[in-house]
Amino acid sequence: MASLLLPTRGPGSTDVRRPLTLLATAGGAAAAGAVLVTCMGVAVVGWFLSDGGAHGEPSDALRVATLTWLMAHGSGVVVEGARLTAVPLGLTLLCAWVTWRFGLRVGEAVSSHGPDADALADGERDWTVAMATALFASAYVVLAVAAGVLADTGTTAPSLPSVLAWSLVLSGGVGGAAIAVGSGRAAVWLALAPSAARATAQTTVAVVGWFLVASAAAFLVALALDLGAAINVFSRLHTGPGESVVLLLLILAVVPNAVVHGGAYLLGPGFAVGTGTAVSPSVVAIGPVPMFPLLAALPDNGPTPAWAPWLVVLPVLVAAVAVARSQRRHPVLAWDQALLRGGSAGVLAGVVVAFLASIAGGAVGPGRMAHVGPDAGEVLVSAIVAFGIGGLLGSAYATWRARRRPEDVPEPASEPADESPDDSEATEGATGLLGRVAGAVGGVARGLLGRLPGRR
């Protein structure tokens, strides 16, 4: 199916354009089916290696694989009467990466579709990306909903509305952005955005990226300190070779969840590992937890060390460093513009981190394990405060350095030829803060997607 997305050439090296409907629909179906089929293959191999196929049927392994894939799309599932709603973000990221890659291929394949330059000059609209995205998303959603219907045994009860919503976000958001990039339209559209908005979006991505790196480092350090306990838990599960491979894949699938939990810990609110529990720099109160190796990273019950509450300073420093580094690449001399950029980037980064916190938790078992994860509202407040302060500090430092050496600050880019200087000033005054922040929100998604592997 992926071969349909490759451009073809006819006699005389003339491009033979395949129909846009065929290209976009095949791309959406391939994006959804690639990860689903991979999950099925892993499940069948694991089922056979676990007991030589003595128990159950291959169809049972295929159903488990489909339900796992659906859980990566927010479906949740019922297991022995207990509802599991936690999303394995590692598998979701894999789905997003595959969707991005196929979206790029579709974008490249449809880049020559649409009106030519003369038609555009005459005012004809270019609906190529919109049509391709709609068809790409439709194929993805149809396959996802069909998988949900076929995997539902009445007792598993995957949530089809959630599958529909997450599939639309992945195929329409991630896939649509990839199609725009692959077709070359995104470069044209983004060039129209104000330079201040693009710089703010890049700074926001830098803050989120550096904070996630710090969160991952904190999680790995905590796990390394209790690595013996993690190995002991793994050995006590008495898993065979096939089951061990499946368990390792499950651990990898939820590592991003653990990283987000580590970020909530650094911000101060922490997270829960069961109803009525708390894991934060100021207090640790947890009860019995399931035998899962990653939970060995949890701190011990009781009073926290005297240095632990000071960890909340780390997000402020991370944001300050990220903003300062970003503004060194895009320096400004005006204090108000610099502080606006740094503060706005910090606030937007806080919103992004709070969103990640909202999808990183959920129910992972019956009873008290029905509530695991950080509180998104508390994370939002703490992240906005920490990143906002850090953004202001970092931008102030970068501006102070730039003002000491103004000769290193590049000249601002010239305005388009059809816009006079007076019109530029009027436009800048009319847009103001609202225009900058609105443009930055649009740029955040592009920046986050740009961190995924793109086309060569």
N, C-alpha and C positions, 0 to 999 in steps of 0.2 A: 504493500500500500504506500509505503514511503517513496517508492520509485515514481509514483504519480506526481510528486512534488518537484522532481528534477526537471529543469528546463530541457526542451528538445530542440533540435535544429534540423531543418530540412535542407533541400538542395540550395547551394549557393550561400550557406551559412546564414540563412534567414530563420529567425526564431519562429517556432510553431507554438502558438499560445494555446494551452489547454483551457477549457472553460473554467471560469472562476468558481462556479458552483461545484464542479468536480474537485478542484484543488482544495478549496476551503473545507468542504465536507469530509474529504478523505483525511485531511490534516487533523481535524477535530476528533474523528474516530480513532485515528492512529495514536493521538496524544493520550486519549483515555485508555485505549486497549493495550498500549505498550506496558504500562506499569501493572495493569490488571493481569495480563498474561504472565508477566514475570512473577507476580505474587503467587499465581496458580502453580507455576513450575516449581517454585521454592517449596510450596506446601506439599505438593505430591512427592517431591524428593525427600522432604523431612518425614512425611508419613511412612514412606517405604523404609527409610533408614532407622526409624524409631523401633519398629518391631517386625520388619520384613513384610509389612502388609498383612499381618495376622489379624489385626483388629480394624474394624470399620471398612469403608469402601473408598475408592478414589474420589467419588462424588462428595464424600464428607470433607476431604481435604480441600477440594475445590470450593466448597461452600464456605469453609473457614477462611480461605484466602480471599474470597470475594467480600466477606464481612469485614475482614481486616482492611481491605482497600476502601470499603465504604466508610469505615471509622476514620480513615484519613480525610474523608470528606464530611466529617462531622455528624455521621449518621447515628452514632451510638449503637449499642446492641444489648440485648438481654441474655444473660448467662445464668442458668439455674435460678431464675427469678430475680436476680440482681441486675440493675441497669448500669451499664458502663458507658459513660459519656465523654471520658477523656480522649482527646485527639492525639494520636501519635504524630507529633509535628515533624519528626524525621521523615516519615513516609509522605507526609503532606508536602514537605520541601522537595522530595524526589518527584512527586507528581507535578509540582510547579516548575521544576527544572526541565522535565520532559516536555511539558506544555510549552515552555519558552522556546525550546529547541525546535519543536514542530511548528510553532508560530513563526519563528524566523524563516523556516523553509517555505512556509506558505507565503509569507511576505515577499521573499525573493521571487517566488514563482509568479506572483500576481503584480510584480512591480511595473510591468509594462502594460497592464490593463488600465482602463479608465481613459478619460479624454486626453488628447495630446496638448501640446503647449498652445497651439492656436485656439483650440476649443476653450481652454482655461482662460485665455486672454479675452475671449468673447463672453465670459461670465458663466460658463457651464460648471456645475458642481462636480466634484470628484468624490464619488461614494464608494470607491474601491475598498478602502480599509473598513468602512462601516459594513458593507455587504459581506466581505470576507470574514469579519469578526462574528457577525450574526450567524453565518453558516457554520463556522468553526465551532462556536458555542453550542449551536443547536445539536450538532452531531455528538459532541461531548456529553451534553445533558441527556440526550436520548439514551446513550449507552449506559450512563451512570444510573438513570432511573430504571432501566431494564435490568441492570445488575441487582439493584435493590429489590425489585419485585421477585426475581428468580431466587435470590438468596433468603428471602423471608419465608421461614417455616411456620409462622404463626407464633412461635415462642421466642424467636430472636428479635423480631420487631424493630428493624432498622427504621430510622426516621427519614422518610422520603422528602419531606419539606426541607430538612437540613441538607440532605444530599443535593437537592436542587439548588439551594442557595450557595453552598460551597462550590458546586460545579460551575455556577455562573460566575463566581468570583475568579476561579482559576482559569476558566476558558475565556470569559469575556474580559477580565482584567489583565491577567498575565498573558494569555494568548493574544488578546487584542493589542496590547502594547508591543508584543513581539512582532506581530504582523505589521504594525506601523513602523517599527524600526527596520524590519527586513525589507519593506517596500521602499524605504527612503523617505516616506512622508513625515516621520517623526522629526527628522533633522530640520525639515522646512518649518514645521509647526513650532518647534522649540526655539528656533531662531527668532520667532516673533515675540517670545516672552521677554519681559524686562530683565536686564542683566542682574539687577538686585534680587529679583525673585529666583533666578537660577543659582546665584551665589548662596542665597539662604537655603535653598533645597539641598545643595551640595554640602553645606555646613550641617544641616539636619542629619543627612545620611552619615556624615563623619561622626557625629555625636552618638548616634545609635550604634554604628559599627564598633567604635571604640568601647562603648559600654558593654556590648555583648561579648567582646573579647575579654574585658575585665571580669564579667560574670562567668564566662567559661573557665578562666584561670582560677577564680575562687572555687568553683565546683570541683575542678580537677585537683586542686590542692587539698580540699576537704576529703575527696575520695582517696587520694594517695596516703593521707594520714591514717586512714582506716582501711587500707587495701587488704590487710590480712583478714579483717572481718568480712569484706566483700567476697574474697576467695573462699572463706569458710562457709558462707551462705550458699555459694555456688556449688560447693562440694556436697553439702547436706541435702541438696535437691535430688541427688542420685540420678542425674540425667544421662542418657546414653549419647552416643555420638551424634545421631540425627537430632535428638531433642536439644543437645547443647548448642548445635548450630542455630536452631530455631530460636532458642533463648537469647543467644548473642545478637541475632538480628532484631529481636524484640527490644533488647537493651539499647541498641543503636537507634532504634526508631523513637525512643523516648529521651535520648540524650538532650535534644534541643529543649524539651520540656524542663529538664533539670537545669539547663543553663538559664532559662527564664526565671525559674524558682530562685536560683542563685542571685540573679539581678534584683528580685524583690527583696531578698535578704539584705543585700548591700544598701538598698534604698531605705531600709528601716522597717517597713511594715511586715516583712517576712512572709511566711506562708503557713498553711495548715496541712497536717498529715492526718486528717481525721477530724470529726466534729469535736469542737471544744479544745483543740490543740493549737499550739503556736510555736513557730520556729523563727526567731528574730535575734538581732544582736543584743537585745536587752533582756529577753526571756526565752527559755526553751522548756516547753511543757508538752510532752508527747507520751502516748501510751504504746501498747504493743502494735507493731507494724508488720505487714506481710513479709515473707522471706523473699526479698528481691535484692539482688546485689547492689544496685545503685543507692538503696536506702542506707547503706553503710556510711555514706557521706554525711548523714544527719549528725548534728552535735549531740552530746550527752545531755540528759535531763539535769536540771538544776541551775544554779547561778552561772551566768556567762562570765568569761574572763574580763578583767578590767579594760582590756584594749578593744574588746569586741564592739562596744557602742561607737567607737571612733571610726569604724568601718563606713559609717554613713557619710564621712567626708570624702571617701573615694569617688563616688559619682560626681561630686562637685569638681574635683580635680580632673577627672576624666573629661568632663564636658569642657572645662577651661582649656585643657591641652588640645582637644579636638577643634574647638573654635579658633584658638590661636593659630594652630597649624593651617586651618582652612583659610583664615584671613591673611596669612602670610602669602598664600598663593593668589588671593584676590583682595589686595589691600585697599583701604580707603582712609582718607585723612580726616573726614568729618566725624566728630565724636557721635553726633546723633545718629548718623547712618550706620556707623559701626556697632553701636550699642543696640540699635533696632535689629540689625541682622543677627547679632549674637543672642539677644534675648528671644527673638522670634524662633530661631533655630532650636533653642533650649526648650521652649514651650512645645513646639511641634514634635521634637524628639520625645518629650514626656508623653504626649498623646500616643505615639507609636509604641512605646514601651508598655503603656497601660493596655493597649489593644492586645499586644502579645501576651500580657499577663492574663487577660480575659479568656484566651483560648488555650492557655497552657495547663489549666487545671480541669477538674471535673470529678465525676464519680468513678472510682476504680474498684469498687466492691460493695458488699452489703453492709448494712448497719452504719457504724461510725465512718467507714471509708467512703461513704457517699459524698464527702466533702473533702477534697484535696486540692491544694493550690493557693495562690495569692488572692487577695481581695483587690479587684481591678480599681475600685474607687480610691482606696488608700494608696495604691501604687501610683495612680494618676496624680494625686495631690503631691505626694513626695517627689515624684519624678519631675513635675513642673517646677517645684521649688528648687530642687537640687540642680537640674540642668539649666534652669533659668539663671540662677546665681552664677553657676559655672560659665554659662555663655556670656554673661555680662563681664565677668572677670577676664575671661580669655579675650574677648573683643577689645576690652580696655587696654590690656597689655599689648595686643597686636597693633592697635592704633597708636599707642605711645611709641612703640618702636618705629612704626611707619612715619610718624611725624618727626622723629629724630633724623630720618634719612628720606625726605620726601622725593629725592631724585630717583629712588628705586621704585616709586609708585608709577605704574604705567598710565598713559593717557587714556581717558575713557573712550570707549568705542564710538565711532561716529554714528549719527542717526541715519536712518534710511533717507535716500535722496528725495523722496516725495514728501518729506515731513520737515517743515521749517523749524528753526530754533525756537520761535515763539510757540509753535504748536507743541514742541517737546516739553517746554516748561508748563504749558497749560495741561497737557496730559499727565505729567508727573504730579502736578498739584491736585488734579482731580482724582487720580487713583489713590494716592496717599498710602496710609498703613493698610487699609483693607485690601487694596490691589496687590500689595506685596505679599501679604499673608495668603491670600487666595491663590496667587501664582505659586507660592511655595508649597502649598498642599498638593497641587498637581505635580510638582517636581519631585516630591518625596517618593511617590510610587515609581516614577521613572528611575530614580536613583537606586532604590532598593532592588528593582528588577535588573538594573545594570550590573549589580554585583554578581548576578548569576552568570554562568559561562555564556558568552554570546557567540555569534558567528565569527568566523575568521575573516 
